[in-house]
C-alpha cells in the first residue's frame, strides 16, 4: 500500500485566490498516478497530483496529459472523485490508471482494501 504525507500550509487558505493556490501547489513535489492494474487496457496517460492542507481545507492540483479529453465537469468546486484514479472508459483508447494496485478482475475503484494512506502533517 502506498502512503503519502500531505504538508500543512499557512500560506494559503479558503479565501486565497486560485492563482495563489495553484502557484503554491506547483512548488510542491508532484506524485504519479501510474499503476495499470488491468493489462488489457494498455494506453497510459501521464497523471500527477500535488496536495496540501490548511487544517480546514484540502488543496489538490491534478495534472493529466493524454491524447483524448472528455470533461464531465469544468468549473471550480464542481464534483470530483475522492479516490486517486483516472478512467478513460468512454475514450477512443480506454484506460484505467490507479495510484495503488487494485487486484480485481475488472476495473473497480471502490475497494477499500486497496486504498492508500494519506497522512496530513
N, C-alpha and C positions, 0 to 999 in steps of 0.2 A: 504494500500500500504506500502510495506517495504521501508526502507530508510537506506543507509549506508554512512559512511564518509570514504573517501579514503585518507590516510595520504600522505603528501608531504615528500619526502625523498631526502636529499642531498648526501647520502652515495653511491647511485648507479645512473647510467645514461646510455645513449645509447651505450657507449663504455665499459661498465662493463662486466666482464667475467660472463658467465652463472652461474657458481658456486657461485659467489658473489651475484648475483641477487637471486638465489634460497635460499641461506643462509639467506639473508635479509628477504625474504618473509616468510621463516619458522619461524622467530621470531615474526611475526605479529599474531594477532588473526584471525583464520580461521572462515569463515561464512558458514553455511549449505545451501545447495540447497535441500530442503526436502519436498516440497509441492506436494502432489499427487492429482491433480485436477480431474483425471478420475479414479474412484474406480474400474472399470473393469480391469485395469492393476495393479495388486496387488504387483508385485515384486518391491522392493525399494532398490536400491544400496545406499551405503554411498557416498555422494558427498559434497565436501567442496572447498572453494577457499579463497585466500588471494590476496589483491591488494594494490598497492602503485603507486605513480606517481612522476615524477621529473620535471614537468612543460611541457616538450616536449615529454615525454614517459609515457606510462601506462604499469605497470608490473602486470602480472596476473599468479598466480600459481593455478592450478586446479587439485584436487586430487579426484580420483574415485576408490572405492573399490567395485567390483562386481564379479559375477560368470563368466560372459562371456565378451569377448572383441572383438571388430571389429574396427580396426583403418583404417580410410579413409586417414588420414594424419599422418605422424610420425616424420617429421623433424622440426627443429626450424624455426619459421617465416612462416610456411605454413598457408593456410587459416584457420581461426577459426570463430566460430559464435560469435556475439557480445551480444546476449541475454544470460541470465543465465538459462539454461535448459539442460536437459540430455535426449536424445532419445535413446531407445533401440528397435526400431520398427522391426529390422531385426534379433533380437537375439532369442534364444530359449524361453526366458521369456520376452516378450515385456514390456516396461515400458516407462513412460513419466513423468519426475520429473521437477518441476519448482521452482524458487526462490519465486515468487509470485503466489497466487492462480489465475488461469485462468478460468473464468466462461464461458466456451464454450462447446457445445455438443460433440465435438471431439477434439483431440489434435491440437492446433493451437497456435504457438508461435509468431505470427506477429500481435498481437492485442495491440496497444499502450495504450489503456485504462487500461491494466493490468500490464504495466511495472512499476518497482520500480524507486526510485530516487537515484541517485548517486551524492554525494557532494564531490568534490575534495577540500581538505583543503590546 
